[in-house]
Amino acid sequence: MALTTQQQDFELAKAAHERHGNTVISLLQHTISLGLVALSAPLVINGGALAALLHVLTEAPNALQYHQGRLSLVFGYLLSGLIAPGLAAGAAYFSQALFTEDWGCAEFCFERPFVRHRRGRKYFCACVLKWVSVALVASSYISLALGCNQFWRLLLKLAAS
C-alpha cells in the first residue's frame, strides 16, 4: 500500500521532531560534561602551582620574610588563576544551557522544513557567556604565567641571598 505525499510528509515530520528532541537531550548531556571535564585543567594547574608555593613557604619561612611583597604578588596571581576557571566553568555551563534552551525553542510544523529554529535573546546571551568563559580561561593561563614569572624571580633572589 503506497503512502500519499501528505502521509509521507507526516511521517517525515514525526521523525524530524523526534530527532530534534534527541538533539536537545544530547546537548544537555554535553552541557554537563563541559562543565565537569573541559575546564578542569586550569584548576589543576593553578592548584598545583599554589601547592608548590606553599611548599616553598614551609621550607624557607625565615628567608622569605624580606620578600613578602613579591610573595603576595605570586600568591595573588596564582589565586586569581585558580578562581578564574571556576567562574569560567559556570559561565560555560550557563552558556551551553542557554544554547540548549534556544535550540529547544523551535517551531514544529508538518510542512517542509519540519522544524524551524528561531534565534532570540537567549542565543545572544549564550554567545556573550561563551566568550566570557573563553576570556576567563585565557586570563587564568596568563595569571599562571605571571605568577610563575614572579615565583622564578623570587627563587632567584632567594638563591642570591
N, C-alpha and C positions, 0 to 999 in steps of 0.2 A: 504494500500500500504506500503510495507516494505521498509525501507531505506537501502541503501547499506552501507557497512562499511565505505567507503570513505565519504558518505554524513553524517553518524553519527559522524565521526571524525571532519568533517567541522562544524557541529552544536555544538559539544563539544568545539571545538577551539573558536568559536564565543562567547560562554558562558564564557569560561576561560578568554578571552580578556576583556570582559565586566566586569567580577568580578575584574580583575586586575585594570581596570580604576576606579572602585568604591573604591577599597582599597586605591589607591593613593589619591583620593579625601578625604576619611576618614582620612588618615594620615595627610593631610594638615589641616583639621579641628582640629585634636588633637594637631598639632604644635601650632596653635593659642591659644588653651585653656591652653596648658602647659605654655606658656609664660605669660599668664594673671593670672592664678589661682595658679598653683602649687608652684611657687616661691615667692608668696606674703607674706607668713608667716614671713620669716626673716625680710622683710621690716617693717612689722607692729610691730614686737617685738623690733627691734632696734630703730625704730622711737618712740615707747613708752618709751623706756629707755632714749632716748635723751630728751623727753618731761619731764620726771621725773627729770633729771639732771638740766634742765633749771628752773624747779620749785624750786629746792633747791638753785640755784643761785639767784633767785629773793627773796627768803625768808631770806637768811643769807649772803648778799654780804660782809659785814664787817668781818664776821668770816672766810670767805674763802680767804681773801687777803693773808694770810700766807701759804696757801696750793695750790698755783697756779700751782706748778709743778705736783702735783698729780691730780689736777683738769684737767689740759690739757691732762694728760695721759688718764684719764677716757673719756674725750671728744674725743680724738683720737681713742681709741678703739671702742667706740660706733659709731663714724662717719665712720670708716672703716667697721664696721659691717653693716652699712646702705648702703654703696656703693657696697660692695661685692655681695649682692643678685641682685642688678640691673645689674651688669656685668654678673652674673650667668644666669639671665633670658635671656640676649642677647645671651650668649654662648649656652644655651639650645635651644633657638629658631633657631639659625643657625645650630646647630647640627641636630635638627629634620628636618629642611629644607633640609640639605644635605642627611640625611637618606631617605627622601621622593624622592629627585631627583635621588638618587642611585636606589631606588626601582622602580622609573619610567623608568630607563634606562634598560628596559627589551627587549628581543628579542622575537617577536611574530612570531609563526610559526603554521603550520597546521598539524604538526606531534607531537606525544607524546614526551615529555611534551610540552604543547601548549605555555607556557610562560617560557622562560629561563632567569634567573637572572644572571647578570654579576657584580661582585663587583669590583669597581675600586678605584681610588684615593679619590673620594668623600666619600666613606664608611670609609676609614681610617681617613680622616679629621673629619668626623662626630663623630667617636669614640673618637678622641682626644678632640674635643669640649665638648662631653658629660662628660668626666672625668674632664675637666677644670671646667665645671659647678658644678659638684659634689664637687670638691675641694673648689670652691668659697663659696658654701653654707656651707660646713663644717667650712671653715675659718670664716664665718660670725658668726656661733654659738660659735666658740672658742673665737672670738673677743668679743662677748657679754659676755661670761663667764669671760674673763679677765677684761673687763670694769666694770662688776658688782662687781667683787672682789675688784678692786681699789676703786669703789664707796663705798662699805661697809667699807673699811679701812678709807676712808675719813670721813664717817659719825661717825666712832668710834673715830677718832681724834677730830672731832668737839664736840662730846659729852663729851670727856675728858677735853676739854679746856673751 
